[in-house]
Amino acid sequence: MNKAKIRRGAVTRPEGKREFLLAQPSAPASGKRALVLILHGHGASAGVMFGSQRKWNSAFQQWLVIADREDILVIAPEGWVGSDGKQGWNDCRADAPSNPTTDDVGFLAAVIDLALAEYGADPERVYISGMSNGGAMTYRAAIALGPRLAAVAALSALMPVHSQCEAPRHPLPVLLCHGTADKIAPYAGGGIGHWTLRGRGTGYSAEESGAIWRRLAGLEGAPEVYPYPKRDPKDHTSAVRRTWGADPAGLQVVCIEVEGAGHTEPSIAFPLAWAWTAVVGRQNRDVEIAEEIWSFFRDKRRRA
């Protein structure tokens, strides 16, 4: 199984040098390449997203395989350190004082600009996905950079109740994935965090987070429902995908509800260690989430 090669890059911002990891396909480019930005969670790093720490064993490392196979660019930007000493993102939560105060929208825009100018990225095919705090930052990017993006995907992340951002105005294709037993970003909404992590803000429910984007896109009515086949009858989780919007190249909102799963990314190839699931909750093993996200992104293009 071939994987894209990783190199480190940086841009200069008012707060200083901001770094990122770039995964490039091994074969020479045949044209402009789609660009996917993947955003790590609170306390994690760009390296985690590409598999540098076994404890996390992030399902996002499947993007190294996808990048090489699909001839696309994947960039994992590094967040900035907040007041709690952990690296993260300045998302829209006005009631999360431990978030960094950096202009992370400006940072992501600068990374996109660099990829367009130097790495042959296609301006019509720019996508962002993130997990947890990275998913919340994905929502902020969707609000602030919507006209530049083709689609976004947010995992284990909620739209903020107390927001320092304006309401979304630019309809976008959005994929959400959330576990119903998530105790850090509760599926039903409310306070974000856990017993060792307080003051991380308040979020709408996962269903309302998706509905915000559905209403903006004018996607009403009943969704198409797809229950994922069970791979292991002993698995105590199950996943179902609900899709609003019939055109895979058009406006769609997809919600993947993972019954019984915690604050985790579903994955077949990248199981989390038992000790880690004891902290974040059960992981579903029926879905390879990076492949699902790429399937959602693949046919979508920037909308005027």
Disulfide bonds with the S-S distance in Angstrom:
Cys92-Cys165 1.97
